[in-house]
Amino acid sequence: MWDPMLKRPSMRILLVAYFYEAPAGGGIIVARLLREQLQARGHTVDVLCLEGLPEQQAGTVWRLRPPMWASINLNRFRQVLLFFNNRLLDAFFLRQTESFHLENQEYDFVLGQDPLTLRLVQQLAELLRIPCGTTLHDTLPQQVHVGIPQRGVRFMVRYLMRWRDQSLRKNLARMDWLASISRHVGASAKRWMGPECPPVPLVSNPAPADFAHTPTRKTEGAFRFLFVGRLSPEKGIDLLLEAFQQLHGNYQLTIVGLAGSLSKKVRNLALSDPRVELKFALPHSSMPEVYAAHHAVCCPVMWDEPFGLTVLEGRMAQCVVLGTNRGGLPEILEGYSRSILFGSPEASRDVIRKLLLTAMTEAPLKLQLPINTAQDNEFLSRFQVSNVVTHYEQLIHLSVTGSLSKTAK
């Protein structure tokens, strides 16, 4: 068993994430947290990312120059990479690393924290003759086509994604391990890769500790629902608004995050109901208080959510959590008395909306249920930052020393 208190050798790690210095998303939050915590334990963690992003980080950061045509709008380039990331682009970035002379840095391990960098991570590790691993933040094959309304476009995107994912198979197979953020994601990788699959340890995303200190305030007045995330079909925000408009009584709904393909529709629907409040995305440090001011968190996803950070944060804040019974959501809600799971991957849009409406009417009663604090704390320990970082530290150390057991599969 790995003991973080024992004296251990310091390791030099190269963390690769193209958008490490972009405004933080879920994967970026994890990448920055890992770097900070591993450095606090005495390891050196340098970063390889794209230049031109707005949130420049301290320390050694190797910045790759994007192609000339992409430098004007890096946000749009990110969308392009989702669909058209290919061997030519990866080779373009790999050639740039030659000017950094990374071989002189004596790195021990290359850690990928961005699915867009999978091939670069493996090829860079091969060039430096060191081991590598990556975190799987999404299922394999990936689900980027979900939520595209036009059937023809959705078919084409699915085809392109399958082609791209197939082109990455060999690179994934040559990695020392693929850390999956949920059992659901891990199972998809093993199923898709078959015998070629390297070890797939479960390493959940860490839960921000601040959420544990802000339990929901049971205020008088309206029962308050909360939605946090992209305003897009796969997140079910349109279903939530439609169900909420059928919910009669003293209820309020707050929507945090006004970016996404359905943002215009959401704004229009919200204007017709004064009980709905829209907020722009807030700094993550402000979110514990937002959760604390609400009674229930809604996550009516229409895709296989790989993890479900809002669900975890809602549980930590002791809110009622409403979620579709698919993807990684059921794992996060195991044993939680204030959860309501509904539907299935096969359920239609209309069925999910009706089940969601029923769940919303049941939420006030669910809030009255007691929480088994000891049982909940034991379950949530899996998501504690220190335990997550220790797991990564152990995996990297085992890879560096060549003693990673194949039983990690």
C-alpha positions in Angstrom: 0.0 0.0 0.0 1.3 3.4 -1.0 2.0 5.6 2.1 2.4 9.3 1.2 4.0 10.0 4.6 7.0 7.7 3.8 10.1 9.2 2.2 10.0 8.8 -1.5 12.2 10.0 -4.4 11.3 13.2 -6.1 10.0 12.8 -9.7 10.1 15.1 -12.7 6.8 15.1 -14.5 5.7 16.7 -17.7 2.0 17.5 -17.7 0.4 17.9 -21.1 -2.9 19.8 -21.6 -3.3 22.1 -24.6 -5.8 24.4 -22.9 -4.1 24.4 -19.4 -4.1 28.2 -19.4 -7.7 28.6 -20.7 -10.6 29.7 -18.5 -11.0 26.7 -16.3 -13.2 23.8 -17.3 -13.6 20.5 -15.4 -10.5 18.8 -16.8 -8.4 21.9 -16.4 -9.4 22.3 -12.8 -8.2 18.8 -12.2 -4.9 19.4 -14.1 -4.1 22.5 -12.1 -5.0 20.9 -8.8 -2.8 17.8 -9.6 0.2 20.0 -10.5 -0.2 22.1 -7.3 -0.5 19.1 -5.0 2.2 17.1 -6.6 4.6 20.0 -6.4 3.6 20.5 -2.7 4.8 16.9 -2.2 8.3 17.7 -3.6 7.9 16.7 -7.2 8.7 18.9 -10.2 5.7 19.3 -12.6 6.2 21.3 -15.7 3.4 22.0 -18.2 3.2 21.7 -22.0 0.2 23.7 -23.4 -0.8 26.1 -26.2 0.4 29.7 -26.1 -1.9 32.7 -26.4 -4.3 31.7 -23.7 -5.5 34.3 -21.1 -4.6 32.7 -17.8 -0.9 32.4 -17.7 0.3 30.1 -14.9 3.5 30.4 -12.8 6.5 28.0 -13.0 7.9 26.3 -16.0 5.3 26.2 -18.8 6.4 25.2 -22.3 4.0 26.9 -24.8 3.3 25.5 -28.2 2.5 27.9 -31.1 -0.9 27.0 -32.7 -1.1 27.0 -36.5 -1.2 30.4 -38.1 -4.9 30.0 -39.2 -5.9 29.0 -35.6 -4.1 31.8 -33.6 -6.9 34.4 -34.1 -9.5 32.4 -32.3 -8.2 29.7 -29.9 -11.6 29.0 -28.6 -12.8 28.0 -32.1 -9.6 26.1 -32.5 -10.5 24.0 -29.5 -13.8 23.1 -31.2 -11.9 22.2 -34.4 -9.5 20.0 -32.4 -12.5 18.1 -31.0 -13.5 16.9 -34.5 -10.4 17.2 -36.6 -7.4 16.4 -34.3 -5.2 14.3 -36.5 -1.7 13.0 -37.1 -0.6 16.1 -39.0 -1.6 18.4 -36.2 0.1 16.1 -33.6 3.2 16.0 -35.8 3.2 19.8 -36.1 3.2 20.1 -32.3 5.7 17.3 -31.7 8.2 19.1 -34.1 7.9 22.3 -32.0 9.0 20.4 -28.9 12.4 19.9 -30.5 13.2 23.6 -29.9 12.5 23.1 -26.1 15.2 20.4 -25.8 13.0 18.5 -23.4 15.5 15.6 -23.4 17.8 17.8 -21.3 15.2 18.2 -18.6 15.5 14.6 -17.5 11.8 14.0 -17.0 10.6 10.7 -15.5 7.0 10.6 -16.8 4.6 12.3 -19.2 1.1 12.8 -17.8 -1.8 13.6 -20.1 -4.7 15.6 -18.8 -6.5 16.4 -22.1 -8.0 13.9 -24.5 -6.9 16.1 -27.4 -3.2 15.4 -26.5 -3.4 11.6 -26.4 -1.1 11.0 -29.4 1.3 13.8 -28.5 1.7 12.4 -25.0 2.5 8.9 -26.2 4.9 10.0 -29.0 6.6 12.5 -26.7 7.2 9.8 -24.1 8.6 7.5 -26.8 10.9 10.2 -28.0 12.1 10.9 -24.4 12.2 7.1 -23.6 10.1 7.5 -20.5 6.8 6.0 -19.5 3.4 7.9 -19.8 -0.2 7.7 -18.8 -3.3 9.7 -19.3 -6.6 10.4 -17.6 -9.8 9.4 -19.5 -12.2 12.3 -19.0 -14.7 10.8 -21.5 -15.9 7.4 -22.7 -14.2 5.5 -25.5 -15.2 6.0 -28.2 -15.9 9.7 -27.4 -19.4 11.2 -27.5 -18.7 14.6 -29.0 -21.5 14.2 -31.6 -24.1 14.1 -28.8 -26.4 17.2 -28.8 -26.1 18.1 -32.5 -29.7 18.6 -33.7 -29.1 18.1 -37.5 -29.2 14.4 -38.4 -26.8 14.8 -41.3 -24.3 16.8 -39.4 -24.5 14.4 -36.4 -23.9 11.4 -38.7 -20.8 13.1 -40.3 -19.4 14.1 -36.9 -19.9 10.6 -35.5 -18.1 9.2 -38.5 -15.2 11.6 -38.1 -14.9 10.9 -34.4 -14.9 7.2 -34.9 -12.2 7.5 -37.5 -10.1 9.7 -35.2 -10.6 7.5 -32.2 -9.5 4.4 -34.2 -6.4 6.3 -35.3 -5.5 6.7 -31.5 -5.9 3.0 -30.6 -2.2 2.1 -30.9 -1.1 5.2 -29.0 -3.5 4.4 -26.1 -2.3 0.7 -26.1 1.3 1.8 -25.6 0.6 3.8 -22.5 1.4 2.4 -19.1 -2.1 3.1 -17.8 -5.4 5.0 -18.5 -6.8 6.4 -15.4 -10.6 6.5 -15.6 -12.7 9.1 -13.7 -15.6 6.7 -13.2 -16.3 3.0 -13.5 -18.5 3.8 -16.4 -15.7 5.4 -18.3 -13.3 2.6 -17.4 -15.7 -0.1 -18.6 -16.1 1.7 -22.0 -12.3 1.8 -22.5 -11.9 -1.9 -21.7 -14.9 -2.8 -23.9 -13.7 -0.7 -26.8 -10.0 -1.6 -26.7 -10.3 -5.3 -25.8 -7.1 -7.2 -25.1 -5.0 -4.2 -26.2 -6.1 -2.2 -23.3 -3.5 -1.2 -20.7 -4.4 -1.2 -17.0 -7.4 1.1 -16.3 -7.3 2.1 -12.6 -10.3 4.1 -11.2 -9.1 7.5 -10.1 -12.1 9.8 -9.6 -12.0 13.5 -10.0 -11.3 15.3 -6.8 -14.1 17.1 -4.9 -13.3 20.7 -3.9 -13.1 20.6 -0.1 -15.0 23.8 0.4 -18.3 22.2 -0.6 -18.2 20.0 2.5 -18.4 23.1 4.8 -21.5 24.7 3.3 -24.5 22.4 3.9 -27.7 23.6 2.3 -29.5 26.3 4.2 -33.1 25.2 4.7 -34.5 28.7 4.2 -38.2 29.6 4.4 -40.0 30.6 1.3 -39.5 29.2 -2.2 -37.9 25.8 -2.8 -34.9 26.5 -4.9 -33.6 24.3 -7.7 -30.1 24.8 -9.3 -28.6 23.9 -12.7 -24.9 24.4 -13.3 -23.3 23.7 -16.7 -23.4 24.1 -20.5 -26.7 25.1 -22.0 -26.8 22.3 -24.5 -29.1 19.3 -25.4 -27.0 16.6 -23.8 -27.1 18.4 -20.4 -30.9 18.4 -20.5 -31.4 22.1 -19.8 -34.3 22.4 -22.2 -36.1 19.5 -20.6 -35.5 21.1 -17.2 -37.1 24.4 -18.2 -40.0 22.6 -19.8 -40.6 20.5 -16.7 -40.2 23.5 -14.4 -42.9 25.5 -16.3 -45.3 22.7 -15.5 -44.4 22.8 -11.8 -47.0 24.9 -10.0 -46.2 26.3 -6.6 -43.6 28.3 -4.7 -40.5 27.2 -6.6 -37.5 29.0 -8.1 -34.8 27.8 -10.6 -31.3 29.3 -10.9 -29.3 28.5 -14.0 -25.6 29.2 -13.8 -23.6 29.2 -17.1 -25.0 30.9 -20.2 -22.8 29.4 -22.9 -24.0 26.6 -25.2 -26.0 25.9 -28.3 -29.3 26.4 -26.4 -28.4 29.7 -24.7 -30.9 31.7 -26.9 -33.7 29.3 -26.3 -33.0 29.2 -22.5 -33.1 33.0 -22.4 -36.4 33.2 -24.2 -38.0 30.5 -21.9 -36.6 32.2 -18.8 -38.2 35.5 -19.8 -41.6 33.9 -19.8 -41.2 32.7 -16.1 -40.2 35.2 -13.4 -39.3 32.3 -11.1 -36.2 31.6 -13.3 -33.0 33.4 -12.7 -30.1 33.3 -15.1 -26.5 33.8 -14.0 -23.3 33.9 -16.0 -20.6 31.3 -15.1 -19.0 32.2 -11.8 -15.5 31.5 -10.5 -15.3 28.0 -9.0 -14.3 29.5 -5.6 -17.7 31.2 -5.4 -19.8 28.0 -6.1 -20.0 26.5 -2.6 -22.1 29.5 -1.5 -24.3 29.1 -4.6 -25.0 25.5 -3.8 -25.6 26.4 -0.1 -28.4 28.8 -1.1 -30.3 26.1 -3.0 -32.2 23.0 -1.9 -31.9 20.8 -5.0 -29.4 20.3 -7.9 -30.7 19.1 -11.3 -28.7 17.0 -13.7 -31.2 15.6 -16.3 -28.5 14.5 -18.8 -29.4 13.0 -22.1 -26.0 11.4 -22.7 -23.7 9.1 -20.7 -22.2 11.7 -18.5 -18.6 10.5 -17.8 -18.5 11.8 -14.2 -20.9 14.5 -13.1 -19.0 17.1 -11.0 -22.2 19.1 -10.2 -23.8 15.9 -8.9 -20.8 15.3 -6.5 -20.8 19.0 -5.4 -24.6 18.8 -4.8 -24.1 15.7 -2.6 -21.3 17.4 -0.7 -23.5 20.4 0.0 -26.2 18.0 1.2 -28.7 19.1 -1.4 -31.3 16.9 -3.0 -29.8 15.7 -6.3 -32.0 14.9 -9.3 -30.2 13.0 -12.1 -30.8 10.7 -15.0 -29.9 7.1 -14.3 -27.0 6.8 -16.8 -23.3 7.3 -17.3 -21.3 8.0 -14.1 -24.1 9.6 -12.2 -25.4 6.5 -10.3 -21.9 5.8 -9.0 -21.7 9.3 -7.4 -25.1 8.9 -5.7 -24.6 5.4 -4.2 -26.1 5.3 -0.8 -27.2 8.9 -0.8 -30.6 9.3 0.8 -31.4 12.6 -0.8 -30.9 11.4 -4.4 -33.6 10.8 -7.1 -32.4 8.9 -10.1 -34.9 8.5 -13.0 -35.0 7.2 -16.6 -32.5 5.1 -18.5 -30.3 5.5 -21.6 -33.1 4.1 -23.7 -35.8 6.5 -22.4 -37.2 9.1 -24.8 -37.1 12.8 -24.3 -40.8 13.0 -23.4 -40.4 10.2 -20.8 -37.4 11.9 -19.2 -39.3 15.2 -19.0 -42.3 13.5 -17.2 -40.0 11.6 -14.8 -38.1 14.8 -14.1 -41.3 16.7 -13.3 -42.3 13.9 -10.9 -38.8 14.0 -9.3 -39.1 17.8 -8.8 -42.4 17.4 -7.0 -40.8 14.8 -4.7 -37.7 16.9 -3.9 -39.0 18.9 -0.9 -39.9 15.6 0.9 -36.4 14.2 0.0 -34.8 17.2 1.6 -36.3 16.1 5.0 -34.5 12.8 5.0 -31.6 12.4 7.4 -28.1 11.8 6.0 -25.9 9.0 7.5 -22.9 11.3 8.0 -20.4 8.5 8.8 -21.4 6.5 5.8 -21.4 9.6 3.6 -17.9 10.7 4.7 -16.5 7.2 4.1 -18.0 7.2 0.6 -16.8 10.7 -0.2 -13.2 9.9 1.0 -12.7 8.4 -2.5 -13.0 12.0 -3.9 -10.8 13.7 -1.3 -8.0 15.7 -3.0 -5.2 14.0 -0.9 -6.4 10.5 -1.8 -6.8 11.3 -5.5 -3.3 12.8 -5.7 -1.8 9.9 -3.7 -3.3 7.5 -6.3 -1.8 9.4 -9.2 1.5 9.7 -7.3 1.5 5.9 -6.8 0.7 5.1 -10.4 3.4 7.4 -11.7 6.0 6.0 -9.3 5.1 2.4 -10.2 5.5 3.3 -13.9 8.8 5.1 -13.4 10.2 2.1 -11.4 8.8 -0.4 -13.9 6.8 -2.2 -11.2 3.2 -1.4 -12.4 1.2 -4.5 -11.9 -1.0 -5.7 -14.8 -3.6 -6.6 -12.1 -4.5 -2.9 -12.2 -6.8 -3.8 -15.1 
